[in-house]
Structure formats: structure tokens, C-alpha cells
């Protein structure tokens, strides 16, 4: 993929620096706190990033399944490349537009974990396949209504003389009050029969998503996940008995980043043909300081893991005002950092003139965000530990997806915050 240089005008890029490629940035010798980069700035910790990619790849390998990490988390071609080079089977996306970014980055196996309905998207999948030899794109179907639209579009194309191969699809099994997916098991079997009978599609496997029901409490999550995977396995066996799969190898896929351990072991049921289990976790790549850290505590306890994922994404901001005791206003807000699950979490401070962080007092908390401001509350009685105008404060996040989409680039830093690489983001 052609990588344009980073340049002034990108949030967080030095105002007076020349445009630079990734290689030039790595050789420039910049350090996050040396005053060159305007804050706020989101950064990726190289060591934690590489640890997380290797950790989950090892996790799936030990269970005999594969990883198709969800690309919508980062939408970064450079991170896709790292994941693929580490052994990922392919990359998952939510839209055809996202999938095109993955194809340009070199991914040749794409799972669109979503329903493709519009003719323009079906045409784009066809065009991508025609332009890239060996490209495989599989998407989800969950209703007869969706299948009818696909068949109608294909019939219209055949009228123009086009004779393309059927689309590869997976049947999505859903949960009551959940998101997409067939609700009833009988409805799922009926749809599988219709997919198999259709000339427009080939049924390649079955997909589900367990993440929305995760709580982080094993006494709830274990029976919940097992009940869902029981349904998936029963449906797969029914489809196998009736000869409904149109592929030599059946794809079975599940897995967010919260309770992936509870579905990973259920992705290779015994069928009459090979099964490829695909875990789709996405947020694991950077993990976080809040929501997923809590979720992974339960995963580690269930797995007996001696090590787990590490937070790799940080947002560093500036104390711009201390207008009253116990309150500091930081120069980052809703346009810079996640807030959909909880407020950002202060974890480090870098005083004026320093270049390495120290821990913040436990009383420091972000209580509110505006578009460009964060309200940091602290112990008004502890003046010695109070924030100081001009110092830097590091914020951890919950749910990395909704931090990534607020940036066009992020530097990659060593643990001493030397900038050694950068990634571009394509939302």
C-alpha cells in the first residue's frame, strides 16, 4: 500500500516539521516530551503492541484455531501487516469500504462480519475480486430478505452478460434482543437450506458474536457463551447432515475481545469435513486501561495465564488551566479519547522539563469531557501533588476502537517514549 508522508496539519504532528515518511520519523530522534509534538497526542507502545499480537496468536495456535482479527478497531494498514506477518489467517471488517483498505494493505482473506445488502457493496466486492488474484471475501447473511436482494442483484448482472462466481457467505446465528443474526434455530436451518439452494451464494460456514452479552463475571459468562456455542455446533451438525455446506472446509467464527476464551475451544466441532475455527478479536491489539483490563482479569483466571495483554495505547495531554483548587483542565476531550464506556483514566504525569513519566496520585480522576477539554479532579488539600499548568498528563482509555477513529496517525514509541515508527489510520 502506498504510504503518503506524515505532515503538518495532522493532529499531533509538529507545526514546523517537514513532511516525513515512517522511516524518516524513526530516524529523526524525536521524543514525545521534548517539546516538538503538540499535545494532545495518542501513541502506541511498541513493546506492548508486539507482546499483544504475539500473545493472542500463540493463544489461538495452542487451541488449533486461527485468528482473523477485527480491523475496524484500528483501521491501520501498518497494524494489519503486523498481524498478518505474525500469522493471522486474514482480517475481519465491518464494511466493504473497510475491507478495501485491508486489501490494499495486502490482506487476501477477508471476513466481513456484517450483512452486505446494497448493490453498490456487492459490486465493490466483485470489483475487488477481479482486481486482486486469489482474494477471498466472505460476508454474513441472516435473513431470506437479504438473500432475495443478493439474488435480485445477481440476476440483473447476468442480464448484462456477467457470469461471476457465487458470493461466499456465512450464516449468522443471533441472540434475542441482540444485534444481527437469525434468532430461531428453525429459522436458521431454513435459511441454510435457502442459501445452499441459491445460485447466487455458496454457504461457507456459520458465525456468531458473543461479546455484547459479556459481563466479566465467569458465573454468568460461562453458561451464556456455552449455550450460544451449543446452538452453533448443533446448527453446523444439522447443515453437515443435510449436505448444506458448499465448501470443502467449513468456517466457524466467533470471538470479541472480552470472553474469547469461552468460544475459542468450541470453534472446531467434529463434522464430516475439515473445520477452520476463526477468532475475530480486535481490541486485543492494544488492549486498554479500563474495560478490557477488567475483562482479561477473568480470562486470565479461567485460563490460568501467567501473563496477559498489556495496554499499548495512551493519550498524552497538557494541563492548560488550574482555575480552582482541586480542578485542572486538560487539553484533550471527546474529539481525542474514548468515553463511550467510561471516562479516561489518568495514569502518568511528566513535569515541565522532564521527559519520563511518574505515577499520578490515586485521587486524580477525569469526571467530565467537553469537545476539547477534560476535567481532572484531585485532592484540593494536597497542594504538593496538584497538577501544574504546562505539565503533561497521560490518559489510559476504555475501548480502544473509539479512540483510534479520532486520529489520522499515531507515533509508535519505546518505553522511554522515543518515537521509532508511526501508523496511519483510515476511518
N, C-alpha and C positions, 0 to 999 in steps of 0.2 A: 504494500500500500504506500503510495506517495505521501510522505510526511512533510507538510509545509513547516517552515521555521516558526518558532515562538517569537512574539514581537510585542512591542509596546501597544497598549490598547486592550490586551488581555488582563483581566482582573488578577492582580498579584504579580504581574511582570514588571520589572524595573522601568520607571518612566523614561530614563535616558539611555537605556542599553540598546545596542544594535540587535536586530533580529538574529536568533541563534537556532541552530539545529540541536537535536538531542546530544549529539557528540560534542558540539561546541559548549553546550551547557555543562556537560560532565567535566570538560577540561578547563572551565572558567575559574574554578576555585572559589565559587560563592559559598557563603554560609548563611543560613536562614536569618540569623540575628545580627549580621554585620552591618545592617542599615541599608542594604541595596534594594531589598524586596519590600514593596509597600504592603502593609497589612490591612485587612485580614488575608491570610494565605492558608490554603489547605495543602497538606503534604502527606506523602506516603513514606513510611519507614521501610527501607529496603529489606532489612534483616527479617522483620516480622512478616512482610509480604511473601518473601521466599519461603519462610517457615510454613505459612498457612497453605500455600499452593502445594508444597511437598507433603504436608500433613494429611490433607484430605485425599490426595492422590494415593498415598500409602493406605489410607483407610479403605478406599474402595477396592484397591488391589487385593488387600488381605481378605476381602469378602467375595472375591470372584466376580465383581461387577465393574462397570465403567462409569466415568464422570462426563457429563455434558453440562458444564457449569452455566448458570444463567447469566448471559451477557448484559441484560438490562441493568444489572447492578452498577456496572462501571461504564459501559459503552466506550471502552478504551481499546483500540486495536493493539496497543503495546501489551496490555494485560491479557488480552485474548491469546496473543502469541506466546506469552509466558505459560499460560495454562495449557495450550496445545503442546508446546515443547516439553512440558512436564509429563505428558501422557494422556491428556484429556481426549476422549473419543471424538468429541465435537463440541459445539457451543449451542446453547439454547437462547432463544429470543422470544419476545412477546409480539413483535410486529414484523411485517415483511420489510419495512424500512430499516429496522434494526438489523434484520438478517443480512441485508445488502452490505451494511458496514462490516459484518463478520466475514462475508465472502471476500470483500476487498482486502481484509486483513489476512486472508489465507485459509480460513475455515472451509472445509469441503464436506463436512457433515453438519447439518443444521437441523435442530428441532425447534419448531415454532410452537411453544406450549400455549397455544391460544387458537381460537376458531378463526379460520380465514373464510370470509364471506363475500367480500366485494370483488367484482370482476377485475378491477384495476390491480388488486393484490394478486389474484390468480394469474393475470397476465405478467406481472412482475416476476413471479416465481418461474413461469415458463421462460421468460427472457434471461433470467439468471442462469437457468439450466442450459440454455442454448449457448450462452457466452462462456461458460466455465465447464470444461470437460471433467467428468467424474463427480460433479456436485450432486449431493443428495440433500433434499429438503423434505422434511416430514412435518405435517401440521395436524391439528386436532379437529375432530368432528364430534358433536354431541347431540345432533338432532336430525330428524328427517327433513326439516325445513332447510337446514344448512346444506344437506346433501342435494336437495332439489335445486338450490341455487347454483351449486357447482355443476350439476348435470346440465342445467339450462345454459350456463356459460360455455361448457364444453361443446354442447350441441351447436351453439351459434358459431363457435370456432371451426367446427368440422364443415359447416356450410361454406367457409371461405377456403376450403382445401387443406386446412391444417390437420395433421394426423399425429398428434403428440401422445406420448405415453401417459397412462393414468397418473394422477397425483397420488403420492404416498401419504396415508393418513393413519392416525391412531385414534381409537375410540376413547373419549374421556369419560370416566366414571366420576360422578359428583356426589355431594352430600346435601341433605336437606338444609335449607337456609344458608347454603354456602354460595359459591360463585358459579362458575360454569360446570358442565358435566351432566351426564344422564343421571337422573335422580333414582329411578327404579331399576332393579335388576332385570325385570322382564322387558322394560323399555330398552335397556342396554343390549339384550340379546336380539331384540327385534331390529335395532339399529345395526348391529353387527351383521345380521343376515342381509339387510339392505345394502350395506357397504360392500359386502362380498359380491352381491349380485350386480352391482353397478359397474358399468364400463368406464366411468369417469375417475374412479379411485381404486386403489389397492389397499386393503386393510393390513397394516404392518404390525400393529400391536395395540396395547392398552396403556392409558396414562391416568394418573390421579394426582391430586395435590392435597397434602395433609396439613400444611403449615398454618392455615388460618385457624385451626382448632387447637393449636399448641398452647399450653399454659406454663410449661416449665415445671409442672408437678407430675412426677412419674406415676403416682397413683391414678391420675386422670389420663395422662398422655399414652401410657402403655395400652390399656384396653381400647382407647379411642383409635390409635394407629392400627392395632391388630385387627379390629373389626373392619376397618376400611380395607386393609390388605387381604383379609379373608374374602371380601367381595371381589377384589381384583383377581385373586387367584381362582376363585370359583368361575368368574366370567371367562378368564383365559382358558380354563379347562373345558368349559362348555363350547367355546369357539373352536378349540382344538378337536373336540369330539365330532363337531358338525362340519369340520373342514372349512371354516370361515376365514382363516388367515391366508393371505395371498403372498406370503413371503417365506423363504426357506428358513429364515431366522426371525423369531418373534421379538419385538421390542417391548419391554415393560419399563415404565418410568414413573418415578415419584421423587419427592425429596426437596424440601426447602432447606433453610439453614438453622432451624430450631430443634427439630426432633428427627433429623435424618437417620440417626442410628436405629430408630424403631421401624423404619421402612427398608433400610438397606439390605437387611437379611431376608427380605421377603420378595426380592426382585428377580429370583431365578427359580420359579416353581417347575416341577417336573412336568414337561409336556412331551409330545411325541416328536419334537424337533428342537433345535437349539434355541435358547432364550438369551437375549442380551439385556441385562438389567442396567438402567441408566439413572443415576442420581443427578439431580438438577440444581443442587445448592449453588447459590450465587454470592451471598453476603459473606461467606466464609473467607473470601479472598482478602478482605481487610478486617473482618470481624468488627467489634466495636467495644466501647467502654461501658455500655449500659445493657440494653435489651438482650443482645445475643451473648454477652458475657454471662448474664444470669442463666440463659437457656443452656449454654455449654457447661455450666456447673453441673446441671442434671445429667447431661450427656456423658460427661467425664465420670460421674458417679456410677452410671449404668454400665459404662464400658470398662471401668477400672483403668482409665487412661492416666499415665503418669505425667503426661504433658498434653496441652490442648492448644487451641488457637490463640493468637495474640492480637491486640489492637494494632492496626497498621496505619490507620487514618486519623490525622489530627488537624484541627483548625486553630491556627495561632492568630491572635488578635491583639489590639493595642488598647491600653487604658487611656481613654481620651478625656475623661472628666471624673472628678470625685466631688459631686455637688453638695453632698451632705454626709455626715458620719454614717458609716455602715452601708454606703452605696457607692459603687463605681459603675460607670458606663463604658462598655467595651465597644470597639468599632467593628462588630460583626452582628448580623441579625438574621432574619428569616431568609434573606437572599443568599446567605453564605453557609448555613449549617442546618442539620436536621432538627426538626421539632415535632414531627408527627406522632412520635411515641412518648417522648419526654424531653425536657429541656437539656441543653448541652451540659456537660459535666466538667467543671474546672479541675485540672489535674497538675498543672505546672505553671511556674512563673519565671520570667527572665528579667531581672532588674536592668535599668539603664546602665550601659557599659559592659554588661555581662553577655556571654554567648552560650551559656549552658543553663538548662532549667533546674530549678529546685521545686520540691513539693509545695503545694498550697495548703493553708490551714483547713482543717475539716469543716469549719463554719462557712467557707465560701460556697455559694450556690447561685446559679442562674435562675431567677424567678420569673423573668418575662423577656420577650423579644419584640422589637419593632422590625421594620424592614432592614434597617442598617445599624441597629443598636441592641446590645444585650445588657440586662440589668443584673449586675453582680452584687449580691447581698453578702455582708460579712459581719463579724462581731464588732460593733461600734466601740466597745470598751477596750478592744485590743488594738490600740493605735499603732503599735510597733509592727503588727502583722498586716496592717491595712494596705490595700493596693495604692500605688503611686502613679500619678499621671505620667505617661510615657513608657511605663514598663509593659512587657509582653505577657499575655496570659494564654495558656494552651487549653483548648476545649476538646474533650472527648465527645463522642456522639453515640446516639442510639439509632440503629437502622441506617446503614451507610448509603443505601440507594438514594435517599433524598438529601444527601449531601453532594454526592457525585454530580447530580443533574444541575447543580448551581455553579459549576465551574467548567471552563474550557480547557484547562490544563492543570496539572499538579506536578510540582517537583518531587523527585524521589530523593530521600536523604538517608545518610548513615545515622547511627545512633548519636553521633556528635553534631548532627544537623548540617553537615557538609552536603551540598547538593551534588549528586552523582549521576542523575538521569532525570527524565521527565516523561510524562504520559499526556496524550491528548484525549479529550473526551468529546463524544459526538452525539449529543442529545438534540 
